[in-house]
Amino acid sequence: MSERKDRLRKLFRDLPVEIREAGLLLVIRTLPGSAHAIAAALDRARWPEVAGSIAGDDTLFVAFTDRNSLGRVRRRLLRLTE
């Protein structure tokens, strides 16, 4: 497993996250101060399905160009929490 994926897996296992869909966005809610760490790890992963992301304090928005890409990444992120 790559170091990039290890970082994402650690974050998703250690932090409580809630993942919801909103159009072509995934809205990821977590603890205050944690959204930037998740966004940085996603950026470093360089998943081709991700068009871009923006993070606030406890909320991260991940944008996609189509629903199939959104679905693939959502399933991938949910597997990281297992």
PADO-496820 format. One record per residue (C-alpha): residue in three letters; x, y, z; residue number from 0. Coordinates in Angstrom, 2 decimals, m for minus. Layout:
REM residues N
   code      east     north        up   pos
    Ala         X         Y         Z   NUM
...
//
This chain:
REM residues 82
   code      east     north        up   pos
    Met      0.00      0.00      0.00     0
    Ser      1.34      3.43     m0.89     1
    Glu      2.35      5.94      1.75     2
    Arg     m0.30      8.32      0.39     3
    Lys     m3.07      5.79      0.85     4
    Asp     m1.72      4.87      4.30     5
    Arg     m2.07      8.53      5.36     6
    Leu     m5.67      8.67      4.13     7
    Arg     m6.50      5.36      5.81     8
    Lys     m5.03      6.58      9.13     9
    Leu     m7.01      9.82      8.99    10
    Phe    m10.28      8.06      8.14    11
    Arg     m9.77      5.47     10.86    12
    Asp     m8.68      7.93     13.56    13
    Leu    m11.15     10.75     12.90    14
    Pro    m14.92     10.54     12.90    15
    Val    m16.15     11.40      9.42    16
    Glu    m19.55     11.79      7.85    17
    Ile    m19.68     11.59      4.05    18
    Arg    m22.69     12.98      2.17    19
    Glu    m23.40     13.66     m1.49    20
    Ala    m24.56     17.04     m2.77    21
    Gly    m24.82     17.16     m6.55    22
    Leu    m21.32     16.47     m7.87    23
    Leu    m19.73     17.13     m4.48    24
    Leu    m18.84     14.93     m1.56    25
    Val    m19.26     16.80      1.69    26
    Ile    m17.02     15.36      4.38    27
    Arg    m17.57     16.52      7.97    28
    Thr    m15.08     15.76     10.71    29
    Leu    m13.69     17.20     13.92    30
    Pro    m12.89     20.94     14.08    31
    Gly     m9.40     21.57     12.76    32
    Ser     m9.20     18.27     10.85    33
    Ala    m10.61     19.05      7.41    34
    His     m7.35     20.53      6.12    35
    Ala     m5.41     17.35      6.95    36
    Ile     m7.89     15.22      5.01    37
    Ala     m7.87     17.64      2.05    38
    Ala     m4.06     17.63      1.94    39
    Ala     m3.96     13.82      2.02    40
    Leu     m6.53     13.64     m0.81    41
    Asp     m4.53     16.15     m2.85    42
    Arg     m1.36     14.10     m2.35    43
    Ala     m3.18     10.93     m3.43    44
    Arg     m3.76     12.53     m6.86    45
    Trp     m6.82     10.44     m7.64    46
    Pro     m7.78     11.22    m11.25    47
    Glu    m11.51     11.24    m10.41    48
    Val    m11.12     14.26     m8.10    49
    Ala    m11.55     17.59     m9.89    50
    Gly    m10.59     19.57     m6.78    51
    Ser    m11.24     20.12     m3.11    52
    Ile    m11.62     22.90     m0.60    53
    Ala    m11.48     22.63      3.19    54
    Gly    m12.75     24.72      6.03    55
    Asp    m12.34     23.95      9.71    56
    Asp    m14.48     20.84     10.00    57
    Thr    m15.91     20.45      6.49    58
    Leu    m14.33     19.43      3.21    59
    Phe    m15.90     19.68     m0.26    60
    Val    m14.57     17.35     m2.96    61
    Ala    m15.69     18.13     m6.52    62
    Phe    m16.17     15.69     m9.39    63
    Thr    m16.91     16.03    m13.09    64
    Asp    m19.40     13.14    m13.17    65
    Arg    m21.47     10.87    m10.92    66
    Asn    m19.45      7.74    m11.71    67
    Ser    m16.26      9.37    m10.43    68
    Leu    m18.07     10.55     m7.31    69
    Gly    m19.38      7.04     m6.64    70
    Arg    m15.97      5.40     m7.08    71
    Val    m14.26      7.81     m4.69    72
    Arg    m17.07      7.60     m2.14    73
    Arg    m16.78      3.80     m2.07    74
    Arg    m12.98      4.06     m1.84    75
    Leu    m13.21      6.47      1.10    76
    Leu    m15.76      4.32      2.91    77
    Arg    m13.46      1.29      2.53    78
    Leu    m10.71      3.32      4.22    79
    Thr    m12.85      3.55      7.36    80
    Glu    m13.09     m0.26      7.68    81
//
